């Protein structure tokens, strides 16, 4: 009569004990040995392994308590690496540990999910500078704000404590890095489709971009479904300290594609390169000896910066001051150009004097 095949649906105690009896008792397995095993039975209360010996082995009690987290990602018949922690327990069979799987296996699961473009379920935490922090089987990751659907863009903190489906964008165990997308999961965006959109975008061409969000280091945009960033240095030819004064979330703006990052399928964008650079004709526009009016915009220990127009600033160095001047931020002043370095985008200025100093002559 053919021997019955054990399945996951059989009663757990019969599953384990019958297997042990039929195989003739525990094999001589040395404590500390690491070996390849195959899952024979799997449940929330016990896991049974074929370790290629005379006896089956079971998972230690401590790890059985953690196994429920991993059940969706394990199947009967899966090969796993185990370590012997007891050669013979009081029940008479070997006990093994899956600690290496718990440490490394979860990363393999994430990598596999990324390659197959399958969803994973994560628990959302607080919202910070990097985005919404998430947890997946003990791995801490992040959903960048730009990877949220519009209903969460305004209030990412609403996700705190929620379990949601996401798709894996980046995974790197050596850097302990996991980046996922709620938007890709919700909108069913595939990597193949994203690659196609990315390849269709051309360098040094102008596109319409939707503003998804603003941070201290730039403006997050979407160009034809591809993520892009306008770094704060690429917003305007003048110094930018607050990007929110230039754009609003949800509006559509014109941008220039400066660079395409093949590694992460992201775009570096620019606003200012669609505008004329005021330094292109700086020497013709601001010749020496011409009196110019400007505004004092900031004070440093080495002098005062004067804005002549958006994107054009000059410095009145302290060495060119008598010390009797009463200059304040916001003051309108008349100045002369002493020296211009177009290459370094620097301009040295002088205040008008009754008699020009020797250095100026």
C-alpha positions as CSV (number, residue, x, y, z in Angstrom):
1,X,0.0,0.0,0.0
2,X,1.5,3.4,-1.0
3,X,2.7,5.6,1.8
4,X,0.5,8.7,2.5
5,X,2.0,12.0,1.6
6,X,2.0,14.5,4.4
7,X,0.4,17.8,3.7
8,X,0.1,21.1,5.5
9,X,-3.6,20.4,6.2
10,X,-2.9,17.3,8.4
11,X,-3.2,17.8,12.2
12,X,0.0,19.2,13.5
13,X,0.7,16.7,16.3
14,X,0.1,13.7,14.0
15,X,2.2,15.4,11.3
16,X,5.2,15.8,13.5
17,X,5.1,12.7,15.7
18,X,4.2,10.2,12.9
19,X,7.0,11.6,10.8
20,X,9.5,11.1,13.6
21,X,8.3,7.5,14.3
22,X,8.4,6.6,10.7
23,X,11.9,7.8,10.2
24,X,13.3,5.9,13.1
25,X,14.1,8.5,15.7
26,X,16.5,11.5,15.7
27,X,19.7,11.4,13.7
28,X,23.1,12.1,15.1
29,X,23.1,15.9,14.4
30,X,25.8,17.9,16.1
31,X,24.9,21.1,17.9
32,X,26.1,24.2,16.0
33,X,26.2,22.5,12.7
34,X,24.6,24.5,9.8
35,X,22.9,22.6,7.0
36,X,20.4,22.9,4.2
37,X,16.8,21.8,5.0
38,X,13.4,21.6,3.4
39,X,10.1,22.7,5.0
40,X,7.9,19.6,5.4
41,X,5.1,21.1,7.5
42,X,4.3,24.8,8.3
43,X,1.9,26.5,10.7
44,X,1.8,29.2,13.4
45,X,2.5,26.6,16.1
46,X,5.2,24.5,14.6
47,X,7.6,24.0,11.6
48,X,8.9,20.6,10.6
49,X,12.1,20.2,8.4
50,X,13.6,17.4,6.4
51,X,17.3,17.7,7.1
52,X,18.4,14.8,5.1
53,X,19.0,12.5,8.1
54,X,17.0,9.7,9.7
55,X,14.9,12.1,11.6
56,X,13.0,15.2,10.9
57,X,13.8,18.4,12.9
58,X,11.6,21.1,14.4
59,X,11.9,24.8,14.8
60,X,12.8,26.0,18.3
61,X,10.0,27.4,20.5
62,X,11.4,30.9,20.6
63,X,11.4,31.2,16.8
64,X,8.0,29.6,16.4
65,X,6.6,32.7,18.2
66,X,8.1,34.8,15.4
67,X,7.1,32.6,12.5
68,X,3.6,34.1,11.9
69,X,5.3,37.3,10.5
70,X,7.0,35.2,7.8
71,X,4.2,32.7,7.0
72,X,3.0,34.6,3.9
73,X,6.5,34.3,2.4
74,X,7.2,30.6,3.2
75,X,5.8,27.5,1.6
76,X,6.0,23.7,2.2
77,X,8.9,22.4,0.1
78,X,10.9,25.6,0.4
79,X,14.7,25.1,0.9
80,X,16.1,27.0,3.9
81,X,19.4,27.1,5.8
82,X,19.2,26.0,9.5
83,X,21.5,25.6,12.5
84,X,21.2,22.8,15.0
85,X,20.6,24.2,18.5
86,X,19.8,20.9,20.2
87,X,20.7,17.4,19.1
88,X,17.9,15.8,21.0
89,X,15.1,17.5,22.8
90,X,13.0,16.0,25.7
91,X,10.5,14.9,23.0
92,X,13.3,13.0,21.3
93,X,14.0,15.0,18.0
94,X,16.5,17.6,16.9
95,X,15.7,21.3,17.2
96,X,17.0,23.8,14.7
97,X,17.1,27.6,14.2
98,X,16.2,29.7,11.2
99,X,18.1,32.8,12.6
100,X,20.1,33.3,9.4
101,X,16.8,33.3,7.4
102,X,15.3,35.8,9.8
103,X,18.4,38.0,9.4
104,X,19.0,37.6,5.7
105,X,16.0,35.8,4.3
106,X,13.7,38.9,4.8
107,X,16.1,40.9,2.5
108,X,15.9,38.1,0.0
109,X,12.1,38.3,0.1
110,X,12.2,42.0,-0.6
111,X,14.7,41.6,-3.5
112,X,12.5,38.9,-4.9
113,X,9.4,41.1,-4.6
114,X,11.2,43.9,-6.4
115,X,12.3,41.7,-9.2
116,X,8.8,40.2,-9.7
117,X,7.2,43.6,-9.1
118,X,5.0,42.1,-6.5
119,X,3.4,44.1,-3.6
120,X,4.4,43.8,0.0
121,X,2.4,44.9,3.1
122,X,4.1,47.4,5.4
123,X,3.2,49.1,8.6
124,X,3.5,52.9,8.3
125,X,5.1,55.0,11.0
126,X,5.7,58.7,11.5
127,X,6.3,61.2,8.7
128,X,9.7,62.9,8.7
129,X,12.0,64.8,6.3
130,X,12.7,61.7,4.2
131,X,9.0,60.7,3.9
132,X,6.8,58.2,5.6
133,X,8.8,55.7,7.6
134,X,7.7,52.0,7.3
135,X,8.4,48.6,8.8
136,X,8.6,45.4,6.9
137,X,9.4,42.3,8.9
138,X,11.8,44.4,11.1
139,X,13.4,46.2,8.2
140,X,13.0,50.0,8.5
141,X,12.3,51.7,5.2
142,X,10.7,54.8,3.8
143,X,8.0,56.0,1.3
144,X,9.4,59.3,-0.1
145,X,6.6,61.9,-0.2
146,X,6.7,62.0,-4.0
147,X,5.8,58.3,-3.9
148,X,2.4,58.9,-2.2
149,X,-0.9,59.3,-4.1
150,X,-2.4,62.7,-4.2
151,X,-4.8,62.0,-1.3
152,X,-1.9,61.6,1.1
153,X,0.4,64.3,-0.3
154,X,-1.1,67.1,1.8
155,X,-1.3,65.0,5.0
156,X,1.3,62.2,4.9
157,X,0.9,61.8,8.7
158,X,-2.6,60.3,8.1
159,X,-0.8,57.0,7.2
160,X,0.7,56.7,10.7
161,X,-0.2,53.2,12.1
162,X,-1.8,52.0,8.9
163,X,-1.0,48.7,7.0
164,X,-0.8,49.4,3.3
165,X,0.3,47.7,0.1
166,X,3.5,49.1,-1.6
167,X,5.9,48.2,-4.3
168,X,9.7,48.0,-3.8
169,X,11.7,50.6,-5.6
170,X,15.2,50.2,-4.0
171,X,16.7,47.6,-1.8
172,X,20.2,47.4,-0.5
173,X,21.0,45.2,2.5
174,X,24.6,46.5,2.8
175,X,23.3,50.0,3.3
176,X,20.2,48.9,5.2
177,X,18.2,50.8,2.6
178,X,14.6,50.0,1.6
179,X,12.6,52.5,-0.5
180,X,9.0,51.7,-1.5
181,X,6.1,53.3,-3.4
182,X,2.5,53.6,-2.3
183,X,1.7,55.3,-5.6
184,X,3.1,52.5,-7.8
185,X,1.0,50.0,-5.9
186,X,-2.2,52.0,-5.9
187,X,-1.9,53.1,-9.6
188,X,-0.6,49.7,-10.7
189,X,2.5,51.2,-12.2
190,X,5.0,48.6,-13.6
191,X,8.7,49.0,-13.8
192,X,8.5,48.2,-17.5
193,X,6.1,51.1,-18.0
194,X,8.3,53.4,-15.9
195,X,11.4,52.5,-18.0
196,X,9.5,53.3,-21.2
197,X,8.4,56.7,-19.9
198,X,11.9,57.4,-18.7
199,X,13.5,56.5,-22.0
200,X,11.1,58.7,-23.9
201,X,12.3,61.8,-22.0
202,X,15.2,63.6,-23.7
203,X,18.1,65.5,-22.1
204,X,18.3,69.3,-22.5
205,X,14.6,69.5,-23.6
206,X,11.8,71.5,-22.1
207,X,8.8,69.7,-20.6
208,X,5.7,70.5,-18.5
209,X,6.1,69.3,-14.9
210,X,3.5,68.9,-12.1
211,X,4.7,70.2,-8.7
212,X,4.2,67.4,-6.2
213,X,5.9,69.0,-3.2
214,X,8.5,71.4,-1.9
215,X,11.3,70.8,0.6
216,X,14.3,72.7,2.0
217,X,16.5,71.4,-0.8
218,X,14.2,71.7,-3.8
219,X,11.0,71.1,-5.7
220,X,9.7,67.6,-6.4
221,X,8.0,67.3,-9.8
222,X,6.6,64.7,-12.1
223,X,7.4,64.8,-15.8
224,X,5.2,62.4,-17.9
225,X,4.9,60.1,-14.9
226,X,8.7,60.2,-14.1
227,X,10.0,61.6,-10.8
228,X,12.2,64.7,-10.9
229,X,13.9,67.2,-8.7
230,X,14.6,70.9,-9.2
231,X,17.5,71.4,-6.8
232,X,17.3,74.7,-4.9
233,X,20.3,75.9,-6.8
234,X,18.4,75.3,-10.1
235,X,15.3,77.3,-9.2
236,X,16.6,80.8,-10.0
237,X,19.8,82.7,-10.9
238,X,19.4,84.6,-7.7
239,X,20.1,82.9,-4.3
240,X,17.0,80.9,-3.1
241,X,16.3,80.3,0.5
242,X,12.6,79.4,0.3
243,X,11.4,77.3,-2.6
244,X,7.7,77.8,-1.6
245,X,7.9,81.4,-2.7
246,X,8.4,80.2,-6.4
247,X,5.9,77.4,-6.8
248,X,2.7,75.9,-5.3
249,X,1.9,72.2,-4.9
250,X,-0.3,71.0,-7.7
251,X,0.6,73.7,-10.3
252,X,2.1,72.9,-13.7
253,X,5.4,74.6,-14.6
254,X,8.0,74.5,-17.5
255,X,11.3,72.8,-16.7
256,X,14.4,71.8,-18.5
257,X,15.8,68.2,-18.2
258,X,19.4,68.7,-17.0
259,X,20.3,65.1,-16.4
260,X,18.7,61.6,-16.4
261,X,19.8,59.2,-13.7
262,X,19.6,55.7,-15.2
263,X,20.3,54.0,-11.9
264,X,17.1,55.2,-10.1
265,X,15.1,56.4,-13.1
266,X,14.9,60.0,-11.8
267,X,15.4,63.4,-13.5
268,X,17.4,66.4,-12.5
269,X,15.5,69.4,-13.6
270,X,16.0,73.2,-13.9
271,X,13.8,76.3,-13.9
272,X,16.6,78.9,-14.1
273,X,18.1,77.5,-17.3
274,X,14.9,78.4,-19.2
275,X,15.7,82.1,-18.2
276,X,18.5,84.3,-19.5
277,X,21.6,84.2,-17.3
278,X,22.1,87.8,-16.2
279,X,25.8,87.2,-16.0
280,X,26.1,86.5,-19.8
281,X,26.4,90.3,-20.5
282,X,27.5,91.4,-17.1
283,X,30.5,93.5,-18.2
284,X,28.5,95.4,-20.8
285,X,25.6,96.1,-18.5
286,X,27.7,97.1,-15.5
287,X,30.8,98.9,-16.7
288,X,33.3,100.4,-14.4
289,X,32.6,104.0,-13.2
290,X,28.9,103.7,-13.9
291,X,26.8,104.6,-10.9
292,X,24.3,101.9,-10.1
293,X,21.5,101.6,-7.5
294,X,21.1,98.4,-5.5
295,X,19.7,97.0,-2.3
296,X,21.6,95.7,0.7
297,X,20.4,92.1,1.2
298,X,22.7,90.7,3.8
299,X,25.6,91.5,6.0
300,X,28.7,89.2,6.6
301,X,31.7,89.7,8.8
302,X,33.7,90.6,5.6
303,X,31.2,93.1,4.2
304,X,27.8,93.8,2.7
305,X,26.1,92.1,-0.2
306,X,24.2,94.4,-2.6
307,X,21.6,93.1,-5.1
308,X,21.6,95.0,-8.4
309,X,19.0,92.8,-10.0
310,X,17.7,89.2,-9.5
311,X,20.7,86.9,-9.9
312,X,23.3,89.7,-9.7
313,X,24.9,90.5,-6.4
314,X,28.1,92.4,-5.5
315,X,30.2,92.8,-2.4
316,X,31.2,95.9,-0.6
317,X,34.2,94.6,1.3
318,X,34.9,96.0,4.8
319,X,38.3,97.2,3.7
320,X,36.5,99.6,1.4
321,X,34.5,101.2,4.2
322,X,35.5,103.9,6.6
323,X,33.6,102.5,9.5
324,X,31.4,105.5,9.8
325,X,28.7,104.2,7.4
326,X,25.3,103.3,8.8
327,X,24.1,100.6,6.4
328,X,21.1,98.3,7.1
329,X,19.5,95.4,5.4
330,X,16.9,96.7,2.9
331,X,18.7,100.1,2.4
332,X,18.8,101.4,-1.2
333,X,22.4,102.5,-2.0
334,X,24.3,103.9,-4.9
335,X,27.5,102.0,-5.8
336,X,30.3,101.8,-8.4
337,X,31.7,98.6,-9.9
338,X,35.4,98.2,-8.9
339,X,36.0,94.7,-10.4
340,X,34.0,91.9,-12.1
341,X,34.9,88.2,-12.4
342,X,32.5,86.7,-14.9
343,X,34.0,83.3,-14.5
344,X,33.6,83.2,-10.7
345,X,30.3,85.2,-10.9
346,X,31.7,87.8,-8.4
347,X,31.6,91.6,-8.3
348,X,33.4,94.0,-6.1
349,X,31.6,97.3,-5.3
350,X,32.4,100.7,-3.9
351,X,30.3,103.3,-2.2
352,X,30.5,106.8,-3.9
353,X,33.1,109.0,-2.2
354,X,33.9,112.7,-2.5
355,X,37.4,111.6,-3.5
356,X,38.0,108.2,-4.9
357,X,40.4,106.1,-2.9
358,X,43.8,105.4,-4.3
359,X,43.0,101.7,-4.8
360,X,40.1,102.6,-7.0
361,X,42.2,104.8,-9.3
